[in-house]
Amino acid sequence: MITLDPTAYEYASNMDNFSAFVRDCIHAHARGESIEAVIRQRNFWKAKYDELNSQFLGWDLEEEVKE
């Protein structure tokens, strides 16, 4: 169990998946990685996902399957 101060609790409650974030940080630390490196890596891949996702907005999957 993790106890947070009120400010940290408020911040964590607004995160999509606080538990996954904590697990990722613990695993990174166990591998000798810095938390900052993990955050940079996550932000990089999130940006790539957003970029690819935005390219497919308006793409009609059903129309593509018919062709």
PDB file of N, CA, C and O in Angstrom, chain B, residues numbered from 101:
ATOM      1  N   MET B 101       0.843  -1.171   0.000  1.00  0.00           N
ATOM      2  CA  MET B 101       0.000   0.000   0.000  1.00  0.00           C
ATOM      3  C   MET B 101       0.892   1.240   0.000  1.00  0.00           C
ATOM      4  O   MET B 101       1.944   1.271   0.639  1.00  0.00           O
ATOM      5  N   ILE B 102       0.454   2.237  -0.718  1.00  0.00           N
ATOM      6  CA  ILE B 102       1.185   3.496  -0.799  1.00  0.00           C
ATOM      7  C   ILE B 102       0.309   4.593  -0.195  1.00  0.00           C
ATOM      8  O   ILE B 102      -0.883   4.688  -0.486  1.00  0.00           O
ATOM      9  N   THR B 103       0.918   5.408   0.638  1.00  0.00           N
ATOM     10  CA  THR B 103       0.209   6.540   1.223  1.00  0.00           C
ATOM     11  C   THR B 103       0.713   7.811   0.567  1.00  0.00           C
ATOM     12  O   THR B 103       1.920   8.020   0.446  1.00  0.00           O
ATOM     13  N   LEU B 104      -0.206   8.655   0.146  1.00  0.00           N
ATOM     14  CA  LEU B 104       0.143   9.908  -0.519  1.00  0.00           C
ATOM     15  C   LEU B 104      -0.309  11.084   0.329  1.00  0.00           C
ATOM     16  O   LEU B 104      -1.306  11.008   1.047  1.00  0.00           O
ATOM     17  N   ASP B 105       0.447  12.178   0.230  1.00  0.00           N
ATOM     18  CA  ASP B 105      -0.021  13.398   0.882  1.00  0.00           C
ATOM     19  C   ASP B 105      -1.174  13.956   0.043  1.00  0.00           C
ATOM     20  O   ASP B 105      -1.359  13.525  -1.095  1.00  0.00           O
ATOM     21  N   PRO B 106      -1.946  14.896   0.570  1.00  0.00           N
ATOM     22  CA  PRO B 106      -3.125  15.388  -0.151  1.00  0.00           C
ATOM     23  C   PRO B 106      -2.828  15.941  -1.549  1.00  0.00           C
ATOM     24  O   PRO B 106      -3.616  15.735  -2.472  1.00  0.00           O
ATOM     25  N   THR B 107      -1.719  16.629  -1.711  1.00  0.00           N
ATOM     26  CA  THR B 107      -1.376  17.190  -3.022  1.00  0.00           C
ATOM     27  C   THR B 107      -1.059  16.070  -4.024  1.00  0.00           C
ATOM     28  O   THR B 107      -1.538  16.088  -5.158  1.00  0.00           O
ATOM     29  N   ALA B 108      -0.255  15.106  -3.593  1.00  0.00           N
ATOM     30  CA  ALA B 108       0.081  13.985  -4.472  1.00  0.00           C
ATOM     31  C   ALA B 108      -1.162  13.159  -4.790  1.00  0.00           C
ATOM     32  O   ALA B 108      -1.319  12.685  -5.915  1.00  0.00           O
ATOM     33  N   TYR B 109      -2.038  12.985  -3.818  1.00  0.00           N
ATOM     34  CA  TYR B 109      -3.277  12.237  -4.044  1.00  0.00           C
ATOM     35  C   TYR B 109      -4.124  12.918  -5.109  1.00  0.00           C
ATOM     36  O   TYR B 109      -4.658  12.258  -6.000  1.00  0.00           O
ATOM     37  N   GLU B 110      -4.244  14.220  -5.018  1.00  0.00           N
ATOM     38  CA  GLU B 110      -5.041  14.976  -5.997  1.00  0.00           C
ATOM     39  C   GLU B 110      -4.470  14.800  -7.399  1.00  0.00           C
ATOM     40  O   GLU B 110      -5.212  14.566  -8.352  1.00  0.00           O
ATOM     41  N   TYR B 111      -3.159  14.912  -7.521  1.00  0.00           N
ATOM     42  CA  TYR B 111      -2.502  14.731  -8.818  1.00  0.00           C
ATOM     43  C   TYR B 111      -2.715  13.310  -9.332  1.00  0.00           C
ATOM     44  O   TYR B 111      -3.081  13.117 -10.491  1.00  0.00           O
ATOM     45  N   ALA B 112      -2.490  12.322  -8.479  1.00  0.00           N
ATOM     46  CA  ALA B 112      -2.615  10.914  -8.874  1.00  0.00           C
ATOM     47  C   ALA B 112      -4.051  10.566  -9.260  1.00  0.00           C
ATOM     48  O   ALA B 112      -4.269   9.770 -10.173  1.00  0.00           O
ATOM     49  N   SER B 113      -5.008  11.141  -8.589  1.00  0.00           N
ATOM     50  CA  SER B 113      -6.408  10.832  -8.891  1.00  0.00           C
ATOM     51  C   SER B 113      -6.819  11.328 -10.274  1.00  0.00           C
ATOM     52  O   SER B 113      -7.822  10.870 -10.823  1.00  0.00           O
ATOM     53  N   ASN B 114      -6.064  12.248 -10.835  1.00  0.00           N
ATOM     54  CA  ASN B 114      -6.361  12.751 -12.181  1.00  0.00           C
ATOM     55  C   ASN B 114      -5.599  12.004 -13.277  1.00  0.00           C
ATOM     56  O   ASN B 114      -5.788  12.279 -14.461  1.00  0.00           O
ATOM     57  N   MET B 115      -4.748  11.068 -12.890  1.00  0.00           N
ATOM     58  CA  MET B 115      -4.008  10.283 -13.877  1.00  0.00           C
ATOM     59  C   MET B 115      -4.893   9.148 -14.382  1.00  0.00           C
ATOM     60  O   MET B 115      -5.746   8.642 -13.654  1.00  0.00           O
ATOM     61  N   ASP B 116      -4.679   8.752 -15.641  1.00  0.00           N
ATOM     62  CA  ASP B 116      -5.459   7.660 -16.211  1.00  0.00           C
ATOM     63  C   ASP B 116      -5.229   6.350 -15.472  1.00  0.00           C
ATOM     64  O   ASP B 116      -6.182   5.626 -15.185  1.00  0.00           O
ATOM     65  N   ASN B 117      -3.972   6.037 -15.160  1.00  0.00           N
ATOM     66  CA  ASN B 117      -3.672   4.759 -14.526  1.00  0.00           C
ATOM     67  C   ASN B 117      -2.465   4.929 -13.610  1.00  0.00           C
ATOM     68  O   ASN B 117      -1.337   4.609 -13.982  1.00  0.00           O
ATOM     69  N   PHE B 118      -2.714   5.427 -12.432  1.00  0.00           N
ATOM     70  CA  PHE B 118      -1.654   5.694 -11.466  1.00  0.00           C
ATOM     71  C   PHE B 118      -0.913   4.413 -11.083  1.00  0.00           C
ATOM     72  O   PHE B 118       0.310   4.425 -10.940  1.00  0.00           O
ATOM     73  N   SER B 119      -1.633   3.323 -10.919  1.00  0.00           N
ATOM     74  CA  SER B 119      -0.998   2.057 -10.534  1.00  0.00           C
ATOM     75  C   SER B 119       0.016   1.601 -11.579  1.00  0.00           C
ATOM     76  O   SER B 119       1.106   1.148 -11.232  1.00  0.00           O
ATOM     77  N   ALA B 120      -0.340   1.718 -12.851  1.00  0.00           N
ATOM     78  CA  ALA B 120       0.593   1.336 -13.924  1.00  0.00           C
ATOM     79  C   ALA B 120       1.820   2.243 -13.912  1.00  0.00           C
ATOM     80  O   ALA B 120       2.939   1.779 -14.130  1.00  0.00           O
ATOM     81  N   PHE B 121       1.612   3.523 -13.660  1.00  0.00           N
ATOM     82  CA  PHE B 121       2.722   4.464 -13.584  1.00  0.00           C
ATOM     83  C   PHE B 121       3.692   4.068 -12.478  1.00  0.00           C
ATOM     84  O   PHE B 121       4.907   4.066 -12.677  1.00  0.00           O
ATOM     85  N   VAL B 122       3.147   3.732 -11.314  1.00  0.00           N
ATOM     86  CA  VAL B 122       3.992   3.340 -10.183  1.00  0.00           C
ATOM     87  C   VAL B 122       4.727   2.036 -10.500  1.00  0.00           C
ATOM     88  O   VAL B 122       5.924   1.919 -10.236  1.00  0.00           O
ATOM     89  N   ARG B 123       4.015   1.057 -11.063  1.00  0.00           N
ATOM     90  CA  ARG B 123       4.663  -0.210 -11.430  1.00  0.00           C
ATOM     91  C   ARG B 123       5.798   0.016 -12.422  1.00  0.00           C
ATOM     92  O   ARG B 123       6.884  -0.543 -12.268  1.00  0.00           O
ATOM     93  N   ASP B 124       5.545   0.839 -13.443  1.00  0.00           N
ATOM     94  CA  ASP B 124       6.585   1.140 -14.435  1.00  0.00           C
ATOM     95  C   ASP B 124       7.804   1.776 -13.784  1.00  0.00           C
ATOM     96  O   ASP B 124       8.940   1.434 -14.113  1.00  0.00           O
ATOM     97  N   CYS B 125       7.570   2.694 -12.870  1.00  0.00           N
ATOM     98  CA  CYS B 125       8.679   3.358 -12.185  1.00  0.00           C
ATOM     99  C   CYS B 125       9.476   2.378 -11.336  1.00  0.00           C
ATOM    100  O   CYS B 125      10.706   2.424 -11.323  1.00  0.00           O
ATOM    101  N   ILE B 126       8.792   1.502 -10.638  1.00  0.00           N
ATOM    102  CA  ILE B 126       9.481   0.514  -9.801  1.00  0.00           C
ATOM    103  C   ILE B 126      10.292  -0.448 -10.664  1.00  0.00           C
ATOM    104  O   ILE B 126      11.440  -0.756 -10.342  1.00  0.00           O
ATOM    105  N   HIS B 127       9.699  -0.923 -11.756  1.00  0.00           N
ATOM    106  CA  HIS B 127      10.420  -1.834 -12.658  1.00  0.00           C
ATOM    107  C   HIS B 127      11.633  -1.138 -13.272  1.00  0.00           C
ATOM    108  O   HIS B 127      12.701  -1.742 -13.381  1.00  0.00           O
ATOM    109  N   ALA B 128      11.484   0.110 -13.669  1.00  0.00           N
ATOM    110  CA  ALA B 128      12.606   0.858 -14.238  1.00  0.00           C
ATOM    111  C   ALA B 128      13.718   1.010 -13.209  1.00  0.00           C
ATOM    112  O   ALA B 128      14.892   0.821 -13.526  1.00  0.00           O
ATOM    113  N   HIS B 129      13.357   1.346 -11.999  1.00  0.00           N
ATOM    114  CA  HIS B 129      14.343   1.505 -10.934  1.00  0.00           C
ATOM    115  C   HIS B 129      15.081   0.190 -10.694  1.00  0.00           C
ATOM    116  O   HIS B 129      16.296   0.179 -10.493  1.00  0.00           O
ATOM    117  N   ALA B 130      14.341  -0.916 -10.718  1.00  0.00           N
ATOM    118  CA  ALA B 130      14.954  -2.238 -10.507  1.00  0.00           C
ATOM    119  C   ALA B 130      15.945  -2.574 -11.620  1.00  0.00           C
ATOM    120  O   ALA B 130      16.918  -3.294 -11.394  1.00  0.00           O
ATOM    121  N   ARG B 131      15.693  -2.048 -12.834  1.00  0.00           N
ATOM    122  CA  ARG B 131      16.608  -2.277 -13.960  1.00  0.00           C
ATOM    123  C   ARG B 131      17.742  -1.253 -13.996  1.00  0.00           C
ATOM    124  O   ARG B 131      18.599  -1.304 -14.878  1.00  0.00           O
ATOM    125  N   GLY B 132      17.747  -0.338 -13.052  1.00  0.00           N
ATOM    126  CA  GLY B 132      18.791   0.677 -13.002  1.00  0.00           C
ATOM    127  C   GLY B 132      18.527   1.882 -13.879  1.00  0.00           C
ATOM    128  O   GLY B 132      19.425   2.694 -14.102  1.00  0.00           O
ATOM    129  N   GLU B 133      17.303   2.011 -14.382  1.00  0.00           N
ATOM    130  CA  GLU B 133      16.942   3.158 -15.222  1.00  0.00           C
ATOM    131  C   GLU B 133      16.436   4.296 -14.345  1.00  0.00           C
ATOM    132  O   GLU B 133      15.916   4.081 -13.250  1.00  0.00           O
ATOM    133  N   SER B 134      16.599   5.488 -14.847  1.00  0.00           N
ATOM    134  CA  SER B 134      16.073   6.639 -14.114  1.00  0.00           C
ATOM    135  C   SER B 134      14.594   6.834 -14.454  1.00  0.00           C
ATOM    136  O   SER B 134      14.142   6.474 -15.541  1.00  0.00           O
ATOM    137  N   ILE B 135      13.864   7.397 -13.525  1.00  0.00           N
ATOM    138  CA  ILE B 135      12.449   7.687 -13.746  1.00  0.00           C
ATOM    139  C   ILE B 135      12.298   8.666 -14.905  1.00  0.00           C
ATOM    140  O   ILE B 135      11.365   8.559 -15.700  1.00  0.00           O
ATOM    141  N   GLU B 136      13.214   9.611 -14.994  1.00  0.00           N
ATOM    142  CA  GLU B 136      13.158  10.598 -16.075  1.00  0.00           C
ATOM    143  C   GLU B 136      13.260   9.920 -17.437  1.00  0.00           C
ATOM    144  O   GLU B 136      12.553  10.297 -18.371  1.00  0.00           O
ATOM    145  N   ALA B 137      14.137   8.919 -17.555  1.00  0.00           N
ATOM    146  CA  ALA B 137      14.292   8.207 -18.828  1.00  0.00           C
ATOM    147  C   ALA B 137      13.012   7.463 -19.184  1.00  0.00           C
ATOM    148  O   ALA B 137      12.611   7.429 -20.347  1.00  0.00           O
ATOM    149  N   VAL B 138      12.381   6.874 -18.194  1.00  0.00           N
ATOM    150  CA  VAL B 138      11.132   6.151 -18.433  1.00  0.00           C
ATOM    151  C   VAL B 138      10.044   7.114 -18.898  1.00  0.00           C
ATOM    152  O   VAL B 138       9.292   6.806 -19.823  1.00  0.00           O
ATOM    153  N   ILE B 139       9.961   8.260 -18.269  1.00  0.00           N
ATOM    154  CA  ILE B 139       8.956   9.253 -18.644  1.00  0.00           C
ATOM    155  C   ILE B 139       9.218   9.768 -20.054  1.00  0.00           C
ATOM    156  O   ILE B 139       8.283   9.920 -20.840  1.00  0.00           O
ATOM    157  N   ARG B 140      10.485  10.039 -20.385  1.00  0.00           N
ATOM    158  CA  ARG B 140      10.812  10.477 -21.751  1.00  0.00           C
ATOM    159  C   ARG B 140      10.411   9.416 -22.766  1.00  0.00           C
ATOM    160  O   ARG B 140       9.843   9.732 -23.812  1.00  0.00           O
ATOM    161  N   GLN B 141      10.706   8.158 -22.456  1.00  0.00           N
ATOM    162  CA  GLN B 141      10.368   7.070 -23.367  1.00  0.00           C
ATOM    163  C   GLN B 141       8.851   6.959 -23.535  1.00  0.00           C
ATOM    164  O   GLN B 141       8.361   6.803 -24.653  1.00  0.00           O
ATOM    165  N   ARG B 142       8.121   7.039 -22.449  1.00  0.00           N
ATOM    166  CA  ARG B 142       6.658   6.963 -22.535  1.00  0.00           C
ATOM    167  C   ARG B 142       6.108   8.134 -23.341  1.00  0.00           C
ATOM    168  O   ARG B 142       5.221   7.947 -24.174  1.00  0.00           O
ATOM    169  N   ASN B 143       6.618   9.329 -23.106  1.00  0.00           N
ATOM    170  CA  ASN B 143       6.154  10.495 -23.849  1.00  0.00           C
ATOM    171  C   ASN B 143       6.459  10.367 -25.338  1.00  0.00           C
ATOM    172  O   ASN B 143       5.650  10.764 -26.177  1.00  0.00           O
ATOM    173  N   PHE B 144       7.626   9.815 -25.667  1.00  0.00           N
ATOM    174  CA  PHE B 144       8.003   9.609 -27.066  1.00  0.00           C
ATOM    175  C   PHE B 144       7.002   8.688 -27.758  1.00  0.00           C
ATOM    176  O   PHE B 144       6.494   9.016 -28.831  1.00  0.00           O
ATOM    177  N   TRP B 145       6.718   7.543 -27.152  1.00  0.00           N
ATOM    178  CA  TRP B 145       5.809   6.582 -27.774  1.00  0.00           C
ATOM    179  C   TRP B 145       4.370   7.073 -27.767  1.00  0.00           C
ATOM    180  O   TRP B 145       3.606   6.750 -28.677  1.00  0.00           O
ATOM    181  N   LYS B 146       3.990   7.843 -26.765  1.00  0.00           N
ATOM    182  CA  LYS B 146       2.642   8.432 -26.749  1.00  0.00           C
ATOM    183  C   LYS B 146       2.503   9.412 -27.898  1.00  0.00           C
ATOM    184  O   LYS B 146       1.461   9.448 -28.553  1.00  0.00           O
ATOM    185  N   ALA B 147       3.542  10.214 -28.159  1.00  0.00           N
ATOM    186  CA  ALA B 147       3.505  11.158 -29.281  1.00  0.00           C
ATOM    187  C   ALA B 147       3.417  10.415 -30.608  1.00  0.00           C
ATOM    188  O   ALA B 147       2.687  10.836 -31.505  1.00  0.00           O
ATOM    189  N   LYS B 148       4.159   9.308 -30.743  1.00  0.00           N
ATOM    190  CA  LYS B 148       4.097   8.507 -31.971  1.00  0.00           C
ATOM    191  C   LYS B 148       2.699   7.931 -32.158  1.00  0.00           C
ATOM    192  O   LYS B 148       2.158   7.949 -33.264  1.00  0.00           O
ATOM    193  N   TYR B 149       2.116   7.422 -31.080  1.00  0.00           N
ATOM    194  CA  TYR B 149       0.755   6.889 -31.134  1.00  0.00           C
ATOM    195  C   TYR B 149      -0.218   7.978 -31.568  1.00  0.00           C
ATOM    196  O   TYR B 149      -1.037   7.759 -32.461  1.00  0.00           O
ATOM    197  N   ASP B 150      -0.132   9.149 -30.941  1.00  0.00           N
ATOM    198  CA  ASP B 150      -1.025  10.255 -31.286  1.00  0.00           C
ATOM    199  C   ASP B 150      -0.858  10.665 -32.747  1.00  0.00           C
ATOM    200  O   ASP B 150      -1.839  10.958 -33.430  1.00  0.00           O
ATOM    201  N   GLU B 151       0.386  10.685 -33.221  1.00  0.00           N
ATOM    202  CA  GLU B 151       0.663  11.050 -34.611  1.00  0.00           C
ATOM    203  C   GLU B 151       0.008  10.058 -35.574  1.00  0.00           C
ATOM    204  O   GLU B 151      -0.663  10.458 -36.525  1.00  0.00           O
ATOM    205  N   LEU B 152       0.209   8.772 -35.322  1.00  0.00           N
ATOM    206  CA  LEU B 152      -0.387   7.751 -36.182  1.00  0.00           C
ATOM    207  C   LEU B 152      -1.908   7.760 -36.088  1.00  0.00           C
ATOM    208  O   LEU B 152      -2.604   7.628 -37.095  1.00  0.00           O
ATOM    209  N   ASN B 153      -2.408   7.916 -34.887  1.00  0.00           N
ATOM    210  CA  ASN B 153      -3.849   7.934 -34.686  1.00  0.00           C
ATOM    211  C   ASN B 153      -4.478   9.103 -35.437  1.00  0.00           C
ATOM    212  O   ASN B 153      -5.549   8.954 -36.026  1.00  0.00           O
ATOM    213  N   SER B 154      -3.832  10.252 -35.424  1.00  0.00           N
ATOM    214  CA  SER B 154      -4.389  11.422 -36.106  1.00  0.00           C
ATOM    215  C   SER B 154      -4.387  11.237 -37.624  1.00  0.00           C
ATOM    216  O   SER B 154      -5.218  11.823 -38.317  1.00  0.00           O
ATOM    217  N   GLN B 155      -3.468  10.434 -38.142  1.00  0.00           N
ATOM    218  CA  GLN B 155      -3.427  10.169 -39.578  1.00  0.00           C
ATOM    219  C   GLN B 155      -4.617   9.328 -40.023  1.00  0.00           C
ATOM    220  O   GLN B 155      -5.018   9.381 -41.186  1.00  0.00           O
ATOM    221  N   PHE B 156      -5.178   8.559 -39.108  1.00  0.00           N
ATOM    222  CA  PHE B 156      -6.276   7.665 -39.458  1.00  0.00           C
ATOM    223  C   PHE B 156      -7.646   8.225 -39.095  1.00  0.00           C
ATOM    224  O   PHE B 156      -8.665   7.571 -39.319  1.00  0.00           O
ATOM    225  N   LEU B 157      -7.673   9.425 -38.539  1.00  0.00           N
ATOM    226  CA  LEU B 157      -8.968  10.037 -38.248  1.00  0.00           C
ATOM    227  C   LEU B 157      -9.708  10.241 -39.567  1.00  0.00           C
ATOM    228  O   LEU B 157      -9.152  10.774 -40.528  1.00  0.00           O
ATOM    229  N   GLY B 158     -10.915   9.830 -39.600  1.00  0.00           N
ATOM    230  CA  GLY B 158     -11.694   9.955 -40.821  1.00  0.00           C
ATOM    231  C   GLY B 158     -11.492   8.795 -41.778  1.00  0.00           C
ATOM    232  O   GLY B 158     -12.180   8.707 -42.795  1.00  0.00           O
ATOM    233  N   TRP B 159     -10.564   7.909 -41.471  1.00  0.00           N
ATOM    234  CA  TRP B 159     -10.325   6.752 -42.318  1.00  0.00           C
ATOM    235  C   TRP B 159     -11.462   5.775 -42.097  1.00  0.00           C
ATOM    236  O   TRP B 159     -11.761   5.416 -40.959  1.00  0.00           O
ATOM    237  N   ASP B 160     -12.096   5.345 -43.168  1.00  0.00           N
ATOM    238  CA  ASP B 160     -13.256   4.456 -43.075  1.00  0.00           C
ATOM    239  C   ASP B 160     -12.803   3.013 -43.227  1.00  0.00           C
ATOM    240  O   ASP B 160     -12.582   2.540 -44.342  1.00  0.00           O
ATOM    241  N   LEU B 161     -12.665   2.320 -42.114  1.00  0.00           N
ATOM    242  CA  LEU B 161     -12.192   0.940 -42.121  1.00  0.00           C
ATOM    243  C   LEU B 161     -13.129   0.055 -42.928  1.00  0.00           C
ATOM    244  O   LEU B 161     -12.666  -0.784 -43.700  1.00  0.00           O
ATOM    245  N   GLU B 162     -14.418   0.220 -42.768  1.00  0.00           N
ATOM    246  CA  GLU B 162     -15.363  -0.627 -43.500  1.00  0.00           C
ATOM    247  C   GLU B 162     -15.218  -0.433 -45.000  1.00  0.00           C
ATOM    248  O   GLU B 162     -15.300  -1.403 -45.753  1.00  0.00           O
ATOM    249  N   GLU B 163     -15.008   0.777 -45.443  1.00  0.00           N
ATOM    250  CA  GLU B 163     -14.815   1.053 -46.873  1.00  0.00           C
ATOM    251  C   GLU B 163     -13.534   0.392 -47.376  1.00  0.00           C
ATOM    252  O   GLU B 163     -13.509  -0.161 -48.476  1.00  0.00           O
ATOM    253  N   GLU B 164     -12.479   0.448 -46.579  1.00  0.00           N
ATOM    254  CA  GLU B 164     -11.201  -0.168 -46.958  1.00  0.00           C
ATOM    255  C   GLU B 164     -11.336  -1.682 -47.071  1.00  0.00           C
ATOM    256  O   GLU B 164     -10.728  -2.296 -47.948  1.00  0.00           O
ATOM    257  N   VAL B 165     -12.121  -2.281 -46.198  1.00  0.00           N
ATOM    258  CA  VAL B 165     -12.300  -3.738 -46.205  1.00  0.00           C
ATOM    259  C   VAL B 165     -13.079  -4.167 -47.428  1.00  0.00           C
ATOM    260  O   VAL B 165     -12.810  -5.233 -47.981  1.00  0.00           O
ATOM    261  N   LYS B 166     -14.041  -3.363 -47.869  1.00  0.00           N
ATOM    262  CA  LYS B 166     -14.840  -3.690 -49.037  1.00  0.00           C
ATOM    263  C   LYS B 166     -14.016  -3.722 -50.321  1.00  0.00           C
ATOM    264  O   LYS B 166     -14.298  -4.501 -51.232  1.00  0.00           O
ATOM    265  N   GLU B 167     -12.996  -2.870 -50.385  1.00  0.00           N
ATOM    266  CA  GLU B 167     -12.210  -2.760 -51.624  1.00  0.00           C
ATOM    267  C   GLU B 167     -11.303  -3.878 -51.834  1.00  0.00           C
ATOM    268  O   GLU B 167     -10.585  -3.911 -52.834  1.00  0.00           O
TER     269      GLU B 167
END
